[in-house]
Amino acid sequence: MLDQLTREITTGGDGNPPAPKTNIAAAVAWGLGLLGAFFLAVPLALFALTRIPATDRNSRDLAYGALISGLGIPLAAILFLVLG
C-alpha cells in the first residue's frame, strides 16, 4: 500500500515521471524577443541558460529561441536597411 502510494506521488499517478516545469526566465525572454525588446531578451536568455539544467530541453530551447530572435531580428533589420 505504501509502495503504491509513493509510486503515485513520485510519478504523477500514471506511471510516467512528472514533466519538468518550464523556466519562467526563458519563457519571458522568448516573449520579449518576439515583441522586440531585444535589449532585455538577450541578457535574460543568457541568465536563463546558465540556470537551466541540460536535461530540461524545453526551457533550453525557449532560451535559444530568445537568443535567436534577440540577435537575429535586429541583425536582419540592419542588413535590410544597409543593403536594401
SULWOKA-V359705 format. One record per residue. N is the residue number from 1. RES is the residue in three letters. OMEGA is omega in whole degrees, 0 to 359 (NA if undefined). NEAR is the number of other ideal C-beta (glycine too) atoms within 12 Angstrom. Layout:
# SULWOKA-V359705
n | res | omega | near
N | RES | OMEGA | NEAR
N | RES | OMEGA | NEAR
This chain:
# SULWOKA-V359705
n | res | omega | near
1 | MET | 180 | 7
2 | LEU | 179 | 8
3 | ASP | 179 | 9
4 | GLN | 179 | 12
5 | LEU | 178 | 11
6 | THR | 179 | 11
7 | ARG | 180 | 16
8 | GLU | 180 | 16
9 | ILE | 185 | 13
10 | THR | 182 | 15
11 | THR | 181 | 15
12 | GLY | 176 | 13
13 | GLY | 183 | 14
14 | ASP | 178 | 11
15 | GLY | 179 | 11
16 | ASN | 177 | 11
17 | PRO | 180 | 13
18 | PRO | 180 | 13
19 | ALA | 178 | 14
20 | PRO | 178 | 19
21 | LYS | 179 | 14
22 | THR | 178 | 22
23 | ASN | 184 | 28
24 | ILE | 181 | 18
25 | ALA | 179 | 28
26 | ALA | 180 | 35
27 | ALA | 179 | 26
28 | VAL | 179 | 26
29 | ALA | 179 | 41
30 | TRP | 179 | 34
31 | GLY | 178 | 24
32 | LEU | 178 | 29
33 | GLY | 179 | 34
34 | LEU | 180 | 22
35 | LEU | 177 | 17
36 | GLY | 178 | 15
37 | ALA | 188 | 22
38 | PHE | 181 | 27
39 | PHE | 175 | 16
40 | LEU | 186 | 23
41 | ALA | 184 | 36
42 | VAL | 178 | 29
43 | PRO | 180 | 23
44 | LEU | 177 | 30
45 | ALA | 177 | 39
46 | LEU | 176 | 22
47 | PHE | 181 | 21
48 | ALA | 181 | 35
49 | LEU | 179 | 27
50 | THR | 183 | 17
51 | ARG | 185 | 19
52 | ILE | 177 | 29
53 | PRO | 183 | 15
54 | ALA | 182 | 11
55 | THR | 181 | 11
56 | ASP | 186 | 20
57 | ARG | 182 | 17
58 | ASN | 181 | 21
59 | SER | 179 | 31
60 | ARG | 178 | 28
61 | ASP | 175 | 23
62 | LEU | 179 | 33
63 | ALA | 176 | 38
64 | TYR | 177 | 26
65 | GLY | 177 | 28
66 | ALA | 177 | 39
67 | LEU | 180 | 30
68 | ILE | 180 | 23
69 | SER | 181 | 29
70 | GLY | 179 | 33
71 | LEU | 186 | 23
72 | GLY | 182 | 20
73 | ILE | 177 | 24
74 | PRO | 178 | 21
75 | LEU | 178 | 18
76 | ALA | 179 | 17
77 | ALA | 178 | 16
78 | ILE | 178 | 14
79 | LEU | 178 | 12
80 | PHE | 179 | 11
81 | LEU | 182 | 10
82 | VAL | 185 | 9
83 | LEU | 191 | 9
84 | GLY | NA | 8
